[in-house]
Amino acid sequence: MNNKLSKEELDYWESWQQQRDPQAGDYLVELYLPLVEYVIQRFMISLPRSVDKDDIRSLAFAGLLDALDKFNIERDLKFETYASWRIKGAIIDGLRYSDWLPRSVRDKVKKIESAYAILEQQKNSSVTDEEVSDYLGITKAELNKTVSDAALSTMISIDETAYEENNQGGKFNLIQNDHSGSPERHLSEKMMKESLAHAIDRLPEKEKITVSLCYFEELKLTEIAEVLNVSVSRVSQLHSKAMLRLRPVILAIHENY
């Protein structure tokens, strides 16, 4: 039994799970609405302004209802953790289903991502927007517009949700780990963390700060904008460029894990 809940919360959970009591359901929805708003705020950093926030909120709310329906209170897992995966999964599934990103933009993103990887491998350091633009034969404005329009395509999370009914967390929770305590396993994890840390350290300063504030300090989009003294859209753009640079490293971690 989940003992981290208050007695009142536990009573409502039991009424909901055993009897599907509507009053208990309403209470739990109201209780966890702040979690929905938190996930939305964090998620919006990865989306272009053309995506309607109300649409995201509807998808997120559907994810919360799905989590309330499928969560097992008997398991030793915080509901907030489980619901976060469900909410994120619902948003991603909804956006993918709507197929809002044109194929032409996807193709441009792949070329930009490839350009970052090739140039940074050649120079063994981060490259500027001007260098990438020159390499691709486009203007800096075109580069920035493509990155902004295709923000969702740059979203890769090491904790990417596995959106299945019986899974209680990220995709790595599905992998049977027969060598969790082995020295080889610890060495591999250490090397992957070092690779990611090195890749983040090589980012241009503002991109590095954006990644740090977003994923380590867990600041909201608007809060990061205030720290950097830039617009919210500029923060989204910085985040997207950082993810394009980090994508090869993160994909390698996925493949090797």
DAQUIMO-V817170 format. One record per residue. RES is the residue in three letters. SS is DSSP state (h for helix, s for strand, l for the rest). PSI is psi as a letter, one per 30 degrees, with the letter a starting at -180 (* if undefined). Layout:
# DAQUIMO-V817170
((RES;SS;PSI) (RES;SS;PSI))
This chain:
# DAQUIMO-V817170
((MET;l;k) (ASN;l;j) (ASN;l;g) (LYS;l;f) (LEU;l;l) (SER;l;l) (LYS;h;e) (GLU;h;e) (GLU;h;e) (LEU;h;e) (ASP;h;e) (TYR;h;e) (TRP;h;e) (GLU;h;e) (SER;h;e) (TRP;h;e) (GLN;h;e) (GLN;h;e) (GLN;h;f) (ARG;l;h) (ASP;l;k) (PRO;h;e) (GLN;h;e) (ALA;h;e) (GLY;h;e) (ASP;h;e) (TYR;h;e) (LEU;h;e) (VAL;h;e) (GLU;h;e) (LEU;h;e) (TYR;h;g) (LEU;h;e) (PRO;h;e) (LEU;h;e) (VAL;h;e) (GLU;h;e) (TYR;h;e) (VAL;h;e) (ILE;h;e) (GLN;h;e) (ARG;h;e) (PHE;h;e) (MET;h;f) (ILE;h;f) (SER;h;g) (LEU;l;k) (PRO;l;l) (ARG;l;f) (SER;l;f) (VAL;l;k) (ASP;l;k) (LYS;h;e) (ASP;h;e) (ASP;h;e) (ILE;h;e) (ARG;h;e) (SER;h;e) (LEU;h;e) (ALA;h;e) (PHE;h;e) (ALA;h;e) (GLY;h;e) (LEU;h;e) (LEU;h;e) (ASP;h;e) (ALA;h;e) (LEU;h;e) (ASP;h;e) (LYS;h;f) (PHE;l;k) (ASN;l;j) (ILE;l;f) (GLU;l;f) (ARG;l;l) (ASP;l;i) (LEU;l;k) (LYS;l;k) (PHE;h;e) (GLU;h;e) (THR;h;e) (TYR;h;e) (ALA;h;e) (SER;h;e) (TRP;h;e) (ARG;h;e) (ILE;h;e) (LYS;h;e) (GLY;h;e) (ALA;h;e) (ILE;h;e) (ILE;h;e) (ASP;h;e) (GLY;h;e) (LEU;h;e) (ARG;h;e) (TYR;h;e) (SER;h;f) (ASP;l;h) (TRP;l;f) (LEU;l;j) (PRO;l;l) (ARG;h;e) (SER;h;e) (VAL;h;e) (ARG;h;e) (ASP;h;e) (LYS;h;e) (VAL;h;e) (LYS;h;e) (LYS;h;e) (ILE;h;e) (GLU;h;e) (SER;h;e) (ALA;h;e) (TYR;h;e) (ALA;h;e) (ILE;h;e) (LEU;h;e) (GLU;h;f) (GLN;h;e) (GLN;h;e) (LYS;h;f) (ASN;l;h) (SER;l;l) (SER;l;l) (VAL;l;l) (THR;l;l) (ASP;h;e) (GLU;h;e) (GLU;h;e) (VAL;h;e) (SER;h;e) (ASP;h;e) (TYR;h;e) (LEU;h;f) (GLY;l;h) (ILE;l;l) (THR;l;l) (LYS;h;e) (ALA;h;e) (GLU;h;e) (LEU;h;e) (ASN;h;e) (LYS;h;e) (THR;h;e) (VAL;h;e) (SER;h;e) (ASP;h;e) (ALA;l;h) (ALA;h;e) (LEU;h;e) (SER;h;f) (THR;h;f) (MET;l;j) (ILE;l;k) (SER;l;k) (ILE;l;f) (ASP;l;h) (GLU;l;k) (THR;s;k) (ALA;l;j) (TYR;l;i) (GLU;l;l) (GLU;l;e) (ASN;l;g) (ASN;l;k) (GLN;l;g) (GLY;l;a) (GLY;s;l) (LYS;h;f) (PHE;h;f) (ASN;h;f) (LEU;h;f) (ILE;l;k) (GLN;l;k) (ASN;l;j) (ASP;l;f) (HIS;l;h) (SER;l;f) (GLY;l;g) (SER;l;k) (PRO;h;e) (GLU;h;e) (ARG;h;e) (HIS;h;e) (LEU;h;e) (SER;h;e) (GLU;h;e) (LYS;h;e) (MET;h;e) (MET;h;e) (LYS;h;e) (GLU;h;e) (SER;h;e) (LEU;h;e) (ALA;h;e) (HIS;h;e) (ALA;h;e) (ILE;h;e) (ASP;h;f) (ARG;l;f) (LEU;l;l) (PRO;l;l) (GLU;h;e) (LYS;h;e) (GLU;h;e) (LYS;h;e) (ILE;h;e) (THR;h;e) (VAL;h;e) (SER;h;e) (LEU;h;e) (CYS;h;e) (TYR;h;f) (PHE;h;e) (GLU;l;f) (GLU;l;h) (LEU;l;l) (LYS;l;l) (LEU;h;e) (THR;h;e) (GLU;h;e) (ILE;h;e) (ALA;h;e) (GLU;h;e) (VAL;h;e) (LEU;h;f) (ASN;l;h) (VAL;l;l) (SER;l;l) (VAL;h;e) (SER;h;e) (ARG;h;e) (VAL;h;e) (SER;h;e) (GLN;h;e) (LEU;h;e) (HIS;h;e) (SER;h;e) (LYS;h;e) (ALA;h;e) (MET;h;e) (LEU;h;e) (ARG;h;e) (LEU;h;f) (ARG;h;e) (PRO;h;e) (VAL;h;e) (ILE;h;e) (LEU;h;e) (ALA;h;e) (ILE;h;e) (HIS;h;e) (GLU;h;e) (ASN;h;f) (TYR;l;*))
